[in-house]
Amino acid sequence: MDLNYFYTFKEVAKWGSYTKTGEELGYAQSSVTTQIKKLEDHFRVRLFERVGRKMRLTQSGEELYYYVDRILALMDEAEERISNEHNLRGTLRIGTVESLAAYFITPYIKELKIRHPELKILLESGLCPNLKEGTLDGTFDLSILLDRYVDHPELTAIPIREETLVMIASRNHRLQHLKEMDLKELEEETLILTEEGCPYRVLLEQLLLEGNVQARSVISFSSLEAIKQCVADDLGIAILPEIAVKKEIESGKVIQIPFDHEGISIYTQIVYQKKKWLTPPLNQLISSLTENN
């Protein structure tokens, strides 16, 4: 059995299209069709069925996918284990949050890429709950989170540093001369929040709930840049990691309002499966992140 058929099979399952799979792998559509047909002949089952405009795995196809995923993961591990530790090939899949992707992690990724120019590095941003789930199911080799300390029986968590959260407002905001924040002040404000599930939004909402405080209104964005611009335009106030707003505060685009509460504490941390075999690039990335922070 040609292992390339398994890679093709997995891509068809991912894209739901022979044409898209051919484009991604550099094959003609007819080659993709032929490879899937050979797999079906070998296993004597139908692996895909057409549903609308998409190809969907049959029950037999789903069973095969489970084993194909394990086989290819083992092949990737074998390739990385026997490769020279210098200029390694293969793929490194990293999950992280937008703020860390934009303001923290890139120098370390660049350093790793210089060290291993043939290593393919896939960096994907998302919400922390989804990143943790992706780490558990093997979508990511590791994730770099901005969250409360992760305590999970199947995950190893390595704190890198505690991150400071700051509350920001427009330059002429009514609270600009405030010395200490009383949560009740927020009842007169519009809060500009990150999307639901974001750890520091969850922490702020819990803090307000415990204090029986309800903001006048709430605006929600998934984009940090949109949040910062709305604050600068005096549409509301926001709480964000200091690393994401440091330049805007220093330039005077926005101001920082005193906001220091023990209930809001988050960490930049590395998370990976406890059973995960750490390849040399993964070990190098982890060492770089922990030794320089």
KOLVEXDREN-248922 format. One record per residue (C-alpha): residue number from 1; residue in three letters; chain; x, y, z. Coordinates in steps of 0.2 Angstrom, whole numbers, plus 2048, in hexadecimal, padded with zeros to 3 digits. Layout:
N
pos	code	unit	px	py	pz
NUM	ALA	A	X	Y	Z;
...
! end
This chain:
293
pos	code	unit	px	py	pz
1	MET	A	800	800	800;
2	ASP	A	807	811	7FB;
3	LEU	A	807	81D	80A;
4	ASN	A	804	82B	7FE;
5	TYR	A	7F2	824	7FC;
6	PHE	A	7EF	827	80F;
7	TYR	A	7F5	839	80D;
8	THR	A	7E9	83B	7FF;
9	PHE	A	7DB	833	808;
10	LYS	A	7DE	83E	817;
11	GLU	A	7DE	84E	80C;
12	VAL	A	7CD	849	803;
13	ALA	A	7C5	846	814;
14	LYS	A	7CC	858	819;
15	TRP	A	7C6	861	80A;
16	GLY	A	7B7	857	804;
17	SER	A	7BD	859	7F2;
18	TYR	A	7C8	84F	7E6;
19	THR	A	7CB	85F	7DD;
20	LYS	A	7D1	869	7EC;
21	THR	A	7DB	85A	7F2;
22	GLY	A	7E4	859	7E1;
23	GLU	A	7E8	86C	7E2;
24	GLU	A	7EF	86B	7F3;
25	LEU	A	7FA	85B	7EF;
26	GLY	A	7FE	860	7DE;
27	TYR	A	7F5	851	7D6;
28	ALA	A	7E9	851	7C7;
29	GLN	A	7D7	84D	7CD;
30	SER	A	7D8	83C	7C4;
31	SER	A	7E7	837	7CF;
32	VAL	A	7DD	83B	7DF;
33	THR	A	7CE	831	7D8;
34	THR	A	7DA	822	7D4;
35	GLN	A	7E2	822	7E5;
36	ILE	A	7D2	822	7EE;
37	LYS	A	7CB	814	7E3;
38	LYS	A	7DB	80A	7E6;
39	LEU	A	7D8	80C	7F9;
40	GLU	A	7C6	807	7F7;
41	ASP	A	7CB	7F7	7ED;
42	HIS	A	7D8	7F2	7F9;
43	PHE	A	7CC	7F4	808;
44	ARG	A	7BD	7EE	7FE;
45	VAL	A	7B2	7FC	805;
46	ARG	A	7AB	80D	7FF;
47	LEU	A	7B5	81B	808;
48	PHE	A	7AC	82B	802;
49	GLU	A	79A	830	7FD;
50	ARG	A	795	840	7F5;
51	VAL	A	78A	84B	800;
52	GLY	A	785	85A	7F6;
53	ARG	A	795	861	7EF;
54	LYS	A	7A0	859	7FB;
55	MET	A	7A8	848	7FE;
56	ARG	A	7A4	841	80F;
57	LEU	A	7AC	832	818;
58	THR	A	7A1	823	819;
59	GLN	A	7A1	819	829;
60	SER	A	7AF	80E	822;
61	GLY	A	7B8	81D	81D;
62	GLU	A	7B7	824	82E;
63	GLU	A	7BE	814	836;
64	LEU	A	7CC	814	829;
65	TYR	A	7D0	827	82D;
66	TYR	A	7D3	822	83F;
67	TYR	A	7E1	816	83A;
68	VAL	A	7E8	821	82C;
69	ASP	A	7EA	82F	838;
70	ARG	A	7F3	824	844;
71	ILE	A	7FE	81D	837;
72	LEU	A	803	82E	82F;
73	ALA	A	807	835	841;
74	LEU	A	812	826	844;
75	MET	A	81B	829	833;
76	ASP	A	81D	83C	837;
77	GLU	A	825	837	848;
78	ALA	A	830	82A	840;
79	GLU	A	836	836	834;
80	GLU	A	83A	843	841;
81	ARG	A	843	837	84C;
82	ILE	A	84F	830	83F;
83	SER	A	852	841	837;
84	ASN	A	862	84B	83B;
85	GLU	A	85D	858	849;
86	HIS	A	864	866	83E;
87	ASN	A	859	86C	830;
88	LEU	A	84B	860	834;
89	ARG	A	83D	85D	828;
90	GLY	A	82A	85A	82D;
91	THR	A	81C	864	833;
92	LEU	A	81A	86D	844;
93	ARG	A	808	872	848;
94	ILE	A	807	880	855;
95	GLY	A	7F7	887	85C;
96	THR	A	7F6	898	865;
97	VAL	A	7EB	8A7	868;
98	GLU	A	7EB	8B7	85D;
99	SER	A	7F3	8C2	86A;
100	LEU	A	802	8B6	86C;
101	ALA	A	803	8B3	859;
102	ALA	A	804	8C6	856;
103	TYR	A	80E	8CC	864;
104	PHE	A	819	8BE	86C;
105	ILE	A	81C	8AE	863;
106	THR	A	823	8B3	852;
107	PRO	A	835	8B6	856;
108	TYR	A	836	8A4	85D;
109	ILE	A	82E	89D	84E;
110	LYS	A	83A	8A7	843;
111	GLU	A	849	8A0	84D;
112	LEU	A	842	88E	84B;
113	LYS	A	840	891	838;
114	ILE	A	852	897	836;
115	ARG	A	858	888	840;
116	HIS	A	84E	87C	835;
117	PRO	A	84A	884	824;
118	GLU	A	842	874	81D;
119	LEU	A	836	872	82C;
120	LYS	A	824	877	828;
121	ILE	A	81C	881	836;
122	LEU	A	809	883	837;
123	LEU	A	804	891	843;
124	GLU	A	7F1	892	846;
125	SER	A	7E8	89E	852;
126	GLY	A	7D8	89B	85B;
127	LEU	A	7CF	89B	86C;
128	CYS	A	7D7	893	87A;
129	PRO	A	7CA	885	87D;
130	ASN	A	7CB	880	86B;
131	LEU	A	7DE	880	86C;
132	LYS	A	7DE	875	87B;
133	GLU	A	7D2	869	872;
134	GLY	A	7DD	86A	862;
135	THR	A	7EC	865	86D;
136	LEU	A	7E3	857	875;
137	ASP	A	7DD	84F	864;
138	GLY	A	7EE	852	85C;
139	THR	A	7E9	860	850;
140	PHE	A	7F8	86A	858;
141	ASP	A	809	863	85E;
142	LEU	A	808	871	86B;
143	SER	A	7FE	880	86F;
144	ILE	A	804	891	877;
145	LEU	A	7F6	897	881;
146	LEU	A	7F1	8A7	88A;
147	ASP	A	7E6	8A0	897;
148	ARG	A	7E3	89C	8A9;
149	TYR	A	7F0	88E	8AE;
150	VAL	A	7EB	87E	8A5;
151	ASP	A	7E9	86F	8B0;
152	HIS	A	7E3	860	8A6;
153	PRO	A	7E8	84D	8A9;
154	GLU	A	7ED	84B	897;
155	LEU	A	7F7	85B	894;
156	THR	A	807	862	89A;
157	ALA	A	807	875	89D;
158	ILE	A	817	87F	89E;
159	PRO	A	814	891	8A4;
160	ILE	A	81F	89D	89B;
161	ARG	A	81A	8AD	8A4;
162	GLU	A	80B	8B6	8AC;
163	GLU	A	803	8C3	8A0;
164	THR	A	7FD	8D4	8A6;
165	LEU	A	7EB	8D8	8A1;
166	VAL	A	7E8	8EB	89F;
167	MET	A	7D8	8F5	89C;
168	ILE	A	7D9	902	88F;
169	ALA	A	7CE	911	88A;
170	SER	A	7CE	920	87E;
171	ARG	A	7DA	92E	882;
172	ASN	A	7CC	93A	888;
173	HIS	A	7C2	92D	892;
174	ARG	A	7B9	932	8A1;
175	LEU	A	7C3	925	8AC;
176	GLN	A	7D4	92C	8A6;
177	HIS	A	7D9	933	8B7;
178	LEU	A	7D3	924	8C1;
179	LYS	A	7DF	91E	8CE;
180	GLU	A	7D6	90E	8D2;
181	MET	A	7C8	905	8C9;
182	ASP	A	7B8	901	8D2;
183	LEU	A	7AF	8F3	8C8;
184	LYS	A	79F	8FE	8CA;
185	GLU	A	7A6	90A	8BE;
186	LEU	A	7A4	8FE	8B0;
187	GLU	A	791	8FF	8B1;
188	GLU	A	792	90F	8A8;
189	GLU	A	79D	908	89A;
190	THR	A	79D	8FF	88A;
191	LEU	A	7A8	8F0	88B;
192	ILE	A	7B1	8EA	87B;
193	LEU	A	7B5	8D8	87D;
194	THR	A	7BD	8CA	874;
195	GLU	A	7B3	8BC	86E;
196	GLU	A	7AA	8B0	879;
197	GLY	A	7B6	8A2	880;
198	CYS	A	7C5	8AE	881;
199	PRO	A	7CD	8AB	893;
200	TYR	A	7CF	8BD	898;
201	ARG	A	7BD	8C1	892;
202	VAL	A	7B7	8B2	89D;
203	LEU	A	7C1	8B8	8AC;
204	LEU	A	7BA	8CA	8AA;
205	GLU	A	7A8	8C4	8A8;
206	GLN	A	7AA	8B9	8B8;
207	LEU	A	7B1	8C8	8C1;
208	LEU	A	7A3	8D3	8BC;
209	LEU	A	796	8C5	8C1;
210	GLU	A	79E	8C3	8D2;
211	GLY	A	79D	8D6	8D5;
212	ASN	A	78B	8D7	8CF;
213	VAL	A	791	8E3	8C1;
214	GLN	A	789	8E5	8B0;
215	ALA	A	790	8F0	8A3;
216	ARG	A	785	8FC	899;
217	SER	A	788	8F3	889;
218	VAL	A	794	8E6	881;
219	ILE	A	79D	8E6	870;
220	SER	A	7A6	8D6	86B;
221	PHE	A	7B3	8D4	85E;
222	SER	A	7BF	8C5	859;
223	SER	A	7CC	8D1	853;
224	LEU	A	7D8	8DA	85F;
225	GLU	A	7DC	8E7	853;
226	ALA	A	7C9	8EB	851;
227	ILE	A	7C7	8EC	864;
228	LYS	A	7D6	8F8	866;
229	GLN	A	7CF	903	858;
230	CYS	A	7BE	904	860;
231	VAL	A	7C6	908	871;
232	ALA	A	7D0	916	868;
233	ASP	A	7C0	91D	860;
234	ASP	A	7B8	91E	871;
235	LEU	A	7AB	910	86E;
236	GLY	A	7AF	908	87F;
237	ILE	A	7BD	900	88A;
238	ALA	A	7C5	8F0	889;
239	ILE	A	7D0	8E4	892;
240	LEU	A	7DF	8DC	889;
241	PRO	A	7F0	8D5	88B;
242	GLU	A	7FD	8E2	88E;
243	ILE	A	808	8DB	880;
244	ALA	A	7FA	8DE	874;
245	VAL	A	7F7	8F1	878;
246	LYS	A	808	8F6	87E;
247	LYS	A	80C	900	86E;
248	GLU	A	7FB	909	86E;
249	ILE	A	7FD	90E	880;
250	GLU	A	80F	914	87D;
251	SER	A	80A	91E	86D;
252	GLY	A	7FB	926	877;
253	LYS	A	7EE	91E	86B;
254	VAL	A	7E5	917	87A;
255	ILE	A	7E8	919	88D;
256	GLN	A	7E9	90C	89B;
257	ILE	A	7DC	90D	8A9;
258	PRO	A	7E1	905	8BA;
259	PHE	A	7DA	8F4	8BB;
260	ASP	A	7E2	8E8	8C7;
261	HIS	A	7D8	8D9	8CD;
262	GLU	A	7DE	8C9	8D5;
263	GLY	A	7D0	8BF	8CC;
264	ILE	A	7D8	8C2	8BB;
265	SER	A	7E8	8B9	8B8;
266	ILE	A	7EE	8B0	8A8;
267	TYR	A	7FE	8A8	8A2;
268	THR	A	806	8A6	892;
269	GLN	A	809	893	892;
270	ILE	A	80F	884	887;
271	VAL	A	803	876	887;
272	TYR	A	805	864	87F;
273	GLN	A	7FF	852	881;
274	LYS	A	808	849	88F;
275	LYS	A	80B	83A	884;
276	LYS	A	812	845	876;
277	TRP	A	823	841	870;
278	LEU	A	82C	851	86E;
279	THR	A	836	853	85E;
280	PRO	A	846	85D	85E;
281	PRO	A	83E	86C	857;
282	LEU	A	830	86C	864;
283	ASN	A	83D	86A	872;
284	GLN	A	847	879	86A;
285	LEU	A	837	884	86A;
286	ILE	A	832	880	87C;
287	SER	A	844	883	882;
288	SER	A	845	894	878;
289	LEU	A	834	899	87F;
290	THR	A	837	894	891;
291	GLU	A	84A	89A	892;
292	ASN	A	846	8AC	88B;
293	ASN	A	837	8B1	895;
! end
